[in-house]
Amino acid sequence: KQLSSFFQAKWQQQFKTGILEATDEYMLQPDWAKNMEIIDFLSGADVVRQRNAAEALRKRLKHRSPRIGILALDLLEGIIKNVPSFHRQVAQPLFMDTLINIVKPEGAKAKFLRRLDSARQLSVEGGERREKVLLLIQSLGLAYAHNQDLPVFHSKFMYLKQAGINFPQPTHDESLQIFYTCTPCRSQT
């Protein structure tokens, strides 16, 4: 049992390192080779490993640097498209709250701090991160609109719509059409 927990801890550290490398702040674009390595691993991972991966990814999504958040979203989008069983991890309240907090309108303090931010790039990337999250929530919400397996996606999407959040129109490249044929999501429970 001790040996098993040793290997589990070693695996967790290696996987977290992989996610850190895939979302490194100094990368100008996603490292798709690293992302696919992570995706391939998660496609055969058990629930515990997927949960650990989701937690590491959630931390990168909420990172102060919008660049890291964008890279984490690129990785998350790849995982969602290729690992339907991972949808359950995204549907967890803590993960969904992280996504919702990225798109919620800013309060007065956040607006003040953003004005103090001298780097224009951060606010541009922050807007890009927000738009990517909105597209992801919209895609998941529409995909699960008639699927009661994970109703949280549709309910959060509707909550944001009713709160007056404007969702961007996805381009053909941004469209996550894979969600509209979500029958594999049920079979992998």
Solvent accessible surface area in square Angstrom, and as a share of the most:
residue,aa,sasa,rsa
1,K,213,0.90
2,Q,159,0.71
3,L,120,0.60
4,S,75,0.48
5,S,66,0.43
6,F,117,0.49
7,F,115,0.48
8,Q,49,0.22
9,A,57,0.44
10,K,102,0.43
11,W,31,0.11
12,Q,50,0.22
13,Q,109,0.48
14,Q,112,0.50
15,F,18,0.08
16,K,82,0.35
17,T,53,0.31
18,G,11,0.10
19,I,2,0.01
20,L,86,0.43
21,E,85,0.38
22,A,1,0.01
23,T,0,0.00
24,D,55,0.29
25,E,73,0.33
26,Y,184,0.70
27,M,37,0.17
28,L,157,0.78
29,Q,133,0.59
30,P,33,0.21
31,D,59,0.31
32,W,120,0.42
33,A,81,0.63
34,K,39,0.17
35,N,1,0.00
36,M,81,0.36
37,E,108,0.48
38,I,7,0.03
39,I,4,0.02
40,D,92,0.48
41,F,71,0.29
42,L,0,0.00
43,S,70,0.45
44,G,73,0.70
45,A,17,0.13
46,D,82,0.43
47,V,86,0.49
48,V,73,0.42
49,R,73,0.27
50,Q,6,0.03
51,R,128,0.47
52,N,34,0.17
53,A,1,0.01
54,A,6,0.05
55,E,58,0.26
56,A,10,0.08
57,L,1,0.00
58,R,23,0.08
59,K,109,0.46
60,R,32,0.12
61,L,0,0.00
62,K,111,0.47
63,H,66,0.30
64,R,219,0.80
65,S,11,0.07
66,P,10,0.06
67,R,45,0.17
68,I,5,0.03
69,G,0,0.00
70,I,4,0.02
71,L,1,0.01
72,A,0,0.00
73,L,5,0.03
74,D,17,0.09
75,L,0,0.00
76,L,0,0.00
77,E,45,0.20
78,G,6,0.06
79,I,1,0.00
80,I,2,0.01
81,K,59,0.25
82,N,76,0.39
83,V,2,0.01
84,P,30,0.19
85,S,28,0.18
86,F,0,0.00
87,H,4,0.02
88,R,77,0.28
89,Q,12,0.05
90,V,0,0.00
91,A,11,0.08
92,Q,87,0.39
93,P,94,0.59
94,L,105,0.52
95,F,5,0.02
96,M,1,0.01
97,D,62,0.32
98,T,8,0.04
99,L,0,0.00
100,I,13,0.06
101,N,91,0.47
102,I,33,0.17
103,V,0,0.00
104,K,93,0.40
105,P,100,0.63
106,E,78,0.35
107,G,45,0.43
108,A,89,0.69
109,K,153,0.65
110,A,43,0.34
111,K,87,0.37
112,F,110,0.46
113,L,94,0.47
114,R,116,0.42
115,R,175,0.64
116,L,111,0.55
117,D,57,0.30
118,S,114,0.74
119,A,45,0.35
120,R,179,0.65
121,Q,106,0.47
122,L,66,0.33
123,S,39,0.25
124,V,73,0.42
125,E,15,0.07
126,G,24,0.23
127,G,41,0.40
128,E,81,0.36
129,R,30,0.11
130,R,80,0.29
131,E,77,0.34
132,K,50,0.21
133,V,0,0.00
134,L,4,0.02
135,L,13,0.06
136,L,7,0.03
137,I,2,0.01
138,Q,25,0.11
139,S,10,0.07
140,L,1,0.01
141,G,0,0.00
142,L,73,0.36
143,A,12,0.10
144,Y,1,0.00
145,A,23,0.18
146,H,180,0.80
147,N,17,0.09
148,Q,126,0.56
149,D,39,0.20
150,L,18,0.09
151,P,69,0.43
152,V,38,0.22
153,F,1,0.01
154,H,54,0.24
155,S,62,0.40
156,K,53,0.22
157,F,9,0.04
158,M,65,0.29
159,Y,119,0.45
160,L,2,0.01
161,K,100,0.42
162,Q,147,0.65
163,A,67,0.52
164,G,55,0.53
165,I,16,0.08
166,N,130,0.67
167,F,34,0.14
168,P,29,0.18
169,Q,155,0.69
170,P,56,0.35
171,T,78,0.45
172,H,168,0.75
173,D,125,0.65
174,E,61,0.28
175,S,25,0.16
176,L,7,0.03
177,Q,111,0.49
178,I,86,0.44
179,F,3,0.01
180,Y,98,0.37
181,T,97,0.56
182,C,14,0.08
183,T,111,0.64
184,P,59,0.37
185,C,10,0.06
186,R,133,0.48
187,S,91,0.59
188,Q,93,0.41
189,T,106,0.62
